[in-house]
């Protein structure tokens, strides 16, 4: 029995060069328009990123590119995502007289009138932190599962382009399809609709992309087919990467947020970064809905609470921000095991102390 041939990258690029870029006359690969080419099994996909004004004239190019991909040996599924790139503003002609750190002119904050809620989505909540390692993705996954436990239709967008974790934490793997409008169709697991870059790139591969490419990928995932007129999504939970960079800016500029949940541990170094995240979102007009303190304490064999990372910090920070402390999540071995096993603790052990904390937070946010 002969094995199915694997698509050859060189053959694919050669096929795509037969499709001409209408602006330069070059093949798509030679013109640098084949962005983020992914070969996964019998699937070949890439992003065709062009200036926003050129999108209508490139729709036929996208169709031709998909046809060219489909004709390559070993390709059963061909997907070309046509997306618009952001044009960077021109730098000032006069250089400052002395060196200083100033805000990036592209990082325009303030209320975002062009931001829109995804079609057929009632509420959008971002889960953010200024620092990595505080368990933000654990909180996002279990918070989404807690909303689902309330009987809501829930989506989870894993917006961490460089370190997607939702596929592992939810135990779901697959290749998203496209609907008739060329929108990505989320996968489903544990009662959630899930979209992650981890479903698109090869498992274990690094997304070695510059900021604009990562932002383009996020915009495409944000526009996924989350709901329908008959079955709208009640809440979309967005798991953001740590920090205040390109991904966060793309999110607030394009997506209308109903609010942000800030995740922190009790220690001061984590709270400092949490403040930065809260400050950035506050400047965009996105309300801070509350703070979730993760790794709040560990319960020893005697039942005593041991505050490994300190105590009271997140509560004080919530008071400073004028928002509620939504929950304090204890350190539990079962929580770590559930994440590694792809089985959200809220869905599998709702009676655990950590699960009760997530369910409490979801009730306060609903």
N, C-alpha and C positions, 0 to 999 in steps of 0.2 A: 504494500500500500504506500503510495508516494505521498510525501508531505506537501502541504500547501506552501507555495513559494512565499517568502517574506518580501514585502515591498522594498525595493532598493532605493536608497536616498538619491543616489546619482541619477537613476532613471527618472525619479519623480521630478527632480529639478530640471532635467532635460526636457521632460514633457511640459512643465510649466513655462519654460522659456519659449515654447511654441505659441503661447498665449501672449499677445503683445500689450504692453502698457500704452493706452491711447495718448498719453502725454509725452512720453519719451520715445516711443517706437521700439523700445527694447523689450526683451522677454521679461516676464514677471520676476524671475530669479535675478537676472542681470540688473534689473531696475531696483533691486532691493526691496521688493514688495512682498516677498515670502517671509512673513514674520512668525516665529515660534512654531516652526514645522514639527509636528508630532507624528511619529510612526508607532502605532500600538497595535500589535497583531495585524489584522487585515484592514486596519483603519488608518487613513492618512488625513491630517487636518492642519490648517494653518490660518493665520489672521492676515487679511488683506487690509492694511491700514492706510487710509488716504485722507487728505484734507476734507473737512466737513462739507465744504461747498461742492466737492467732486463726487460725493457718495452716489447721487443718482446716475451719473455717467459710468460708474464702475459696477453697476448691478449686472450688466451683461458680461462684464469681465469675470465677475464671480462665477456666473453660470458656466462660462467657458472653462474656467480653471477647475471647477468640479468635474466637468466632463473629461478634461485632460487627466485628472487624477484617477478617475474611474477606469480609464483605458490602460493604466499601468498594471502590469502583471502583479497579481497578489493583492491588489486593492479591491476590497469589497464595499467599504464604506468611505466615501469621500466627502469632506466637510470643509468649506471655506467660509470663514466669518468675515463679513465686510464691516469694518468699524471706522469711525472717524477719529482722527488724531487732533490733539489740541495744538494750536499755534502759539508758540511762546511769544510774549510781548518783547518789543525791541528794547534793549538796554539803553539807559540815558546816554546822550552823546558826551556829556561832561562828567569826567570821573570825579569822585569825591576828593577833597583836598587832603584828607587824612584817612588812614585805614580804620575801618570800624565794621562790626558785624551788624548787618541790617537784614530785614525780612526779605525773603525771596519774593520778587514782584509777582510770581505766579501763584504764590500762596495767599490769594485774596480772601480775607476773612470778612465777616459781617453777614447779615441776613442774605440768604441765597434765593432770590426770586425765581431762578431758573430750575431749582431743584424740584423734582417730582417724585411722588410716591409711585412704585411700580403698579402696573395695571392689575386691578382686581386684588389688591392688598390693602387691608384696612388699617394696619398699624405696623410701624417699623421701629424696632428697638435695637440699638447697637450696644454691644458689650465691649468695653474698652479698658485699657490700662496703659500707663505710661512706661511700664517696665515689664520685661519678659520674666517668666518663671514664677508668676504669682497664681497660676492656675486659671487664667482667663478662659481658655478653651474648655476646660473642665466645667467651669461655671456656665458658659454659653450652651454647651451640649445638654447639660442637665436642666438648665433653665428652660430650654426649648422643650425638653421631655416633660417638664412640670406643667408648662402651658398645655401640652397635648393631653396630659392627665386630667385637665379641667374640661376636656371635650372640645377644645379649640382646634381649628385647622392651622397647622404651624409649619413654617419653613425655616430652614437654617442655611444661611449663606456663610461659608467658610471663606472669609476675605483675606486670610493670611496666604498671600501668593507664594511666599518663599518657604513657608513652613506649615503646609496644610495638615491638620490633624483630625478633622471630622471623619474622613473615611475610616481611620483606625478606631477612633472612639465610638463610632456607630457600627463598626463591623460591616460596612457596605463597600462593595467594589463593583465597578461596571463602567460602561461608556455611555455618557448622556447622548440622547438623540436630539433631533431638531423637529420643531413643528412646521406647519405650512408657512408660517411667517419667519422661518429661519431663526427662531428663538430656541435656546437650549431648554430641554425638558429635564427638570431635576429628577434625581433618583429618589427612591423612597425607602425609609428604614425606621422602625420603631414608631410608626405613626407620623413621621416627619418627612417633608419634602426637603431634599438636601442637594446643594450644589457646592462643588469645591474644585479648585484647580487640580487637586489630587486625582480626580476622575479623568482628567484630560492628559496629563503628562504620565510618562512611564513610572511605575512604582519605584521609589528610591532615587529617581532622577532629580537633579536640582534645576529649578527654574532660573537659569542664568540670564536674567532679563534686566535691562535698565528700567528706570522709573516709568517712562512713557509706555513701555511695553506692558509692564505690570498693571498700570492704570487702565490700559486698553482691555486687558483680560478681565479686570474687575468690572468694567462697564458692561462687557458682554454678559458676565454672570449675573449682574444686577438686573439685566433685562430678560432674565429667564422667564419661562411660562409658569409663574407661581400659582396662578389661580384662574378661574373662569367667572363669567357673569353669574352662572348658576351655583358655583362653589368657590366663592372668593376665599382667599387666605385671611384668617383672622389676625395673625401676627407673624411677621418675619423677623427672626433674630439674626443679627449679623455679628459674627465672631471676627473682630478686628485684630490685626497684628499689633504688637506693642509700639508705642512711639507716637509721633505727630508728623509723619512724612507724607509721601505721595499718595499712599493708599487712603489715609484718613482724609486728605484734601479732596481727592477724587470723590470719595463717598459724600462728603458734606456739600460739594458743589453740584453733584448730580442727583442725589437721593434725599428726599424730604424725610427727615427723621422725626418721629414722635418723641424720642428721648434717648438718653444714653445712661447705661448702668456702668459705673466705675468699679473695677475690681482691684482690691489691694490686700496685702497681708498687713498684720498689725505693726510691722517694724517701720521705723521712720524713713529709711532709705527707699522703701516701696511707696510710702505715702508722699514723699517729695515728687516722685514721678507721676503718681496718681493726680496730684494737683495740676501738673502740666497738662495732662490729658483733659481734665475738667475745665481748665482755663481755655484751651483751644476750642472745645465744643461750645462753651458758653459764648465765645466771641462770634460763633456762627448762628447763634439764636436757637441752637438745639438744647432743649432743657435737660438738665441732669436729674434723672428720676430717682437716684439713690446710690448708695454704696453697698457693696457686698464684701464682707471681710472673709477672705479665704484663709485656711490654715490657722484658724483662730486659737485652737488649743488641741492638745492630745490628751486623751483620757487614759491614765495609767491603770494597772490591774486592780487597784483599790477603788477605782471610780473617781479619783481626784483629777481635776483639770489642770494640765500642765501647759502654761502659755509659752511654748518654745520660742515664738517670735515676738514676745511681748504682749501687752494687752491694753485695750482702750484706745489704741491709735486710730482705728477706722471710725469708731464711734465719735471721737473728737473731730475727725476730719469731716464726717457727715454733718455734724453740728456747725462747723465752720462754713460749710457750703450751703447750709440751710436746707438740707435734704434728709430724707430718712435713712437710717441704717437698715437696709432691707433684710439682711440675714447675716449670721455668723456661722460659717461652715467649718466644722471641726476636721481635724486630720483623722482620716479613717483608712485603714489598709484596704477595706472593701471598696472604697472609692477609687483608689489607684488600680486595684485589680479589675474593677468593672471597666475603667477606661482602656486598659491594656487589652481586655477581652472583647471590646467592641459591644459592650452591653451596658447602656446607661444605668447608673445606680437607681435613679428615680423610677425607671421602668421595671427594674428587676427586684429591687429591695426598697420599696417606698417607705418602709417602717424604720429604716436606719436614721441615725441622727443627722447625717449629711443630707439625706433625701428630704427629711422634714424641713431642713433649712431652705433647700431649693424650692420646695412646694410653698413655703411661707413667703418667699420672695415673689414667686409667680402670682400668688393671691393678692399681694400688695400692688403688683404692677398691672393686673388685669383690669 
